[in-house]
Amino acid sequence: MPALANVFSRVCFGLAAAFAVLATQPAQAQSADISFFLTGTAIGNGGNLGGLAGADNYCQTLAQAAGAGAKTWRAYLSTQAADGKPAVNARDRIGKGPWQNAKGTIVAKDVDELHGANNLTKQTALTEKGEVVNGRGDTPNTHDALTGTAPDGKAFPPGEDKTCKNWTSSTQGTAIVGHIDRQGIGDDEAARSWNASHPSRGPDGGCSQADLRSTGGAGLFYCFAAN
């Protein structure tokens, strides 16, 4: 009987190990298929993301860690015309779609839907790890996503800073942010906007990490697979 018990124990252990392996396979497949996420952690230097190149590289790094590094990732950020360089529209740099989160949920089928009746909510705007980000009512509230973008996904005209000096300032300036959870103080269009809710502000000048936290953010931003 002891021998039989040992055999039974080994069989059960083998089955448990096999089920554990199978359980990980869907998650791995979903990671490879992911084409949209919100950065789960911030760069940590306020509005200074190292410009568009630095933000793109951060998206690529997080995607690589999540098993989706084979795609080309771009940050959903606009820049304003300055120093002889033209403006860059966030909507023009993220590919054609469709885009899905780490759980396999489609958030938008194309650029027009993304800037219209999209499926972005607190429950679908997940991080690269498939995690929900704190929103209004949570502690701390980190529902502000950096975009520097108008509601249609285009850059603001030159002049008044809307992009923390094209994502190079961690002191003076302003960044337009959207609400990840689509909620704000009121129930107007701006409060519900995922990409253009309000400007950053704060005692350090508007673009420091502390300034971003003071209005309900953490310096997070959206990443899209462009291919």
C-alpha positions as CSV (number, residue, x, y, z in Angstrom):
1,M,0.0,0.0,0.0
2,P,2.8,2.5,0.7
3,A,4.2,1.9,-2.7
4,L,0.8,2.5,-4.3
5,A,0.4,5.7,-2.3
6,N,3.8,6.9,-3.6
7,V,2.7,6.2,-7.2
8,F,-0.5,8.1,-6.6
9,S,1.4,11.0,-5.1
10,R,3.8,11.2,-8.0
11,V,0.9,11.1,-10.5
12,C,-1.0,13.9,-8.7
13,F,2.2,16.0,-8.6
14,G,2.8,15.5,-12.3
15,L,-0.8,16.5,-13.1
16,A,-0.5,19.6,-11.0
17,A,2.7,20.6,-12.7
18,A,1.2,20.0,-16.2
19,F,-1.9,22.2,-15.3
20,A,0.4,24.9,-14.0
21,V,2.3,25.0,-17.3
22,L,-1.0,25.1,-19.3
23,A,-2.3,27.9,-17.1
24,T,0.6,30.1,-18.0
25,Q,0.3,29.6,-21.8
26,P,-2.8,31.8,-22.4
27,A,-1.2,34.6,-20.4
28,Q,2.0,34.4,-22.5
29,A,-0.1,34.4,-25.7
30,Q,-2.0,37.4,-24.5
31,S,1.3,39.2,-23.7
32,A,2.5,38.6,-27.3
33,D,-0.8,39.9,-28.7
34,I,-1.0,43.0,-26.6
35,S,-0.9,46.2,-28.7
36,F,-1.9,48.9,-26.1
37,F,-1.1,49.6,-22.5
38,L,-0.7,52.3,-19.9
39,T,2.7,52.5,-18.4
40,G,2.5,50.7,-15.1
41,T,5.3,52.7,-13.6
42,A,6.5,56.3,-14.3
43,I,9.8,57.3,-15.6
44,G,9.8,59.5,-12.4
45,N,11.2,62.8,-13.7
46,G,7.9,64.6,-14.1
47,G,7.2,65.9,-17.6
48,N,10.8,65.2,-18.7
49,L,10.5,61.9,-20.6
50,G,13.6,62.4,-22.7
51,G,11.5,63.8,-25.5
52,L,9.5,61.6,-27.8
53,A,12.4,59.3,-28.3
54,G,12.8,58.7,-24.6
55,A,9.1,58.0,-24.1
56,D,9.1,55.6,-27.1
57,N,12.0,53.8,-25.7
58,Y,10.3,53.5,-22.3
59,C,7.2,51.9,-24.0
60,Q,9.5,49.5,-25.8
61,T,11.3,48.5,-22.6
62,L,8.1,47.8,-20.7
63,A,6.7,45.9,-23.7
64,Q,9.9,43.8,-23.9
65,A,9.5,42.9,-20.2
66,A,5.9,41.9,-20.9
67,G,6.8,39.6,-23.8
68,A,5.7,41.9,-26.5
69,G,9.0,43.5,-27.5
70,A,8.8,42.2,-31.1
71,K,6.4,45.1,-32.0
72,T,7.4,48.7,-32.5
73,W,5.9,50.7,-29.6
74,R,5.2,54.5,-29.6
75,A,4.1,56.8,-26.8
76,Y,0.8,58.5,-27.3
77,L,2.2,62.0,-27.0
78,S,2.1,65.2,-29.2
79,T,4.8,67.8,-29.5
80,Q,4.4,71.5,-30.5
81,A,6.2,73.3,-33.2
82,A,9.4,74.8,-31.8
83,D,13.0,75.7,-32.7
84,G,12.3,75.2,-36.4
85,K,10.9,71.7,-35.9
86,P,7.3,70.9,-36.9
87,A,4.6,69.7,-34.5
88,V,4.0,66.0,-34.1
89,N,0.4,64.7,-33.7
90,A,0.0,61.7,-31.3
91,R,-2.7,60.2,-33.5
92,D,-0.2,60.1,-36.5
93,R,2.4,58.0,-34.7
94,I,0.6,55.0,-33.3
95,G,-0.3,52.9,-36.3
96,K,-3.7,52.0,-37.7
97,G,-5.0,49.6,-35.1
98,P,-6.9,47.7,-33.9
99,W,-5.4,47.8,-30.4
100,Q,-6.0,45.4,-27.6
101,N,-5.0,45.4,-23.9
102,A,-3.1,42.7,-22.0
103,K,-6.4,40.8,-21.4
104,G,-7.2,40.6,-25.1
105,T,-10.0,43.3,-25.0
106,I,-10.1,45.6,-28.0
107,V,-10.0,49.3,-26.9
108,A,-10.3,50.7,-30.4
109,K,-10.4,49.3,-33.9
110,D,-8.8,52.3,-35.6
111,V,-7.6,55.8,-35.1
112,D,-11.1,57.3,-35.7
113,E,-12.7,55.1,-33.2
114,L,-9.9,55.8,-30.7
115,H,-10.8,59.5,-30.9
116,G,-14.5,58.8,-30.9
117,A,-16.6,56.1,-29.2
118,N,-13.7,54.0,-28.0
119,N,-13.7,51.3,-25.3
120,L,-11.2,52.9,-22.9
121,T,-12.3,52.7,-19.3
122,K,-10.7,52.2,-16.0
123,Q,-11.2,48.4,-16.5
124,T,-9.7,48.4,-20.0
125,A,-6.9,51.0,-19.8
126,L,-4.6,48.4,-18.3
127,T,-0.9,48.4,-17.7
128,E,1.5,46.2,-19.6
129,K,1.0,43.6,-16.8
130,G,-2.7,43.7,-17.1
131,E,-3.3,45.7,-14.0
132,V,-5.9,48.4,-13.3
133,V,-4.5,51.8,-12.4
134,N,-5.9,53.8,-9.5
135,G,-8.6,56.3,-10.4
136,R,-10.8,58.8,-8.8
137,G,-11.8,57.6,-5.3
138,D,-8.7,55.4,-4.9
139,T,-5.7,56.3,-2.8
140,P,-3.6,57.6,-4.3
141,N,-5.5,58.8,-7.4
142,T,-3.2,58.4,-10.4
143,H,-5.7,58.8,-13.2
144,D,-3.9,61.5,-15.1
145,A,-2.2,60.3,-18.3
146,L,0.3,62.6,-20.0
147,T,-0.7,63.4,-23.6
148,G,0.0,67.0,-24.6
149,T,-2.8,66.5,-27.0
150,A,-6.1,68.0,-28.1
151,P,-9.2,65.8,-28.1
152,D,-8.8,64.9,-31.7
153,G,-5.3,63.6,-31.1
154,K,-3.5,66.5,-32.7
155,A,-0.8,68.9,-31.3
156,F,-1.6,72.3,-29.9
157,P,-0.4,75.4,-31.9
158,P,3.0,76.9,-30.8
159,G,3.0,79.4,-28.1
160,E,1.5,78.4,-24.7
161,D,3.3,75.3,-23.5
162,K,1.1,72.2,-23.4
163,T,3.8,69.5,-23.4
164,C,6.3,70.3,-20.7
165,K,8.5,71.8,-23.3
166,N,8.1,68.9,-25.7
167,W,8.7,66.4,-22.8
168,T,12.0,67.8,-21.7
169,S,11.0,69.8,-18.6
170,S,10.6,68.7,-15.0
171,T,10.1,72.2,-13.7
172,Q,8.5,75.0,-15.7
173,G,5.7,74.4,-18.2
174,T,2.4,72.6,-18.5
175,A,1.2,69.3,-19.8
176,I,-2.3,68.4,-21.0
177,V,-3.4,65.2,-19.4
178,G,-6.3,62.8,-19.9
179,H,-8.3,60.8,-17.4
180,I,-7.6,57.1,-17.5
181,D,-10.8,56.3,-15.7
182,R,-12.9,58.8,-17.6
183,Q,-14.0,60.5,-14.4
184,G,-13.4,64.0,-12.9
185,I,-14.8,66.5,-10.5
186,G,-17.8,67.1,-12.8
187,D,-19.5,65.1,-15.5
188,D,-18.6,67.3,-18.5
189,E,-16.7,66.3,-21.6
190,A,-13.3,67.3,-20.2
191,A,-13.8,65.2,-17.1
192,R,-14.7,62.2,-19.2
193,S,-11.8,62.7,-21.7
194,W,-9.2,60.0,-21.9
195,N,-6.7,62.3,-23.6
196,A,-7.5,66.0,-23.0
197,S,-8.9,66.7,-19.6
198,H,-6.9,69.5,-18.0
199,P,-3.4,71.0,-17.8
200,S,-0.9,70.1,-15.1
201,R,0.0,72.7,-12.5
202,G,1.8,73.1,-9.2
203,P,4.3,75.0,-7.1
204,D,7.4,73.7,-8.9
205,G,6.3,75.2,-12.2
206,G,3.8,72.6,-13.4
207,C,6.0,69.8,-14.7
208,S,7.7,68.2,-11.7
209,Q,6.8,64.8,-10.4
210,A,5.3,66.4,-7.3
211,D,3.2,68.7,-9.6
212,L,1.9,65.8,-11.5
213,R,0.9,64.0,-8.3
214,S,-0.8,67.1,-7.0
215,T,-3.5,67.0,-9.7
216,G,-4.1,63.3,-9.6
217,G,-1.3,61.8,-11.6
218,A,2.0,59.9,-11.5
219,G,3.6,60.7,-14.9
220,L,2.0,57.7,-16.7
221,F,1.3,57.7,-20.4
222,Y,-0.3,55.5,-23.1
223,C,1.7,53.2,-25.3
224,F,0.5,51.8,-28.7
225,A,2.0,49.2,-31.0
226,A,2.5,50.9,-34.3
227,N,2.8,47.7,-36.4
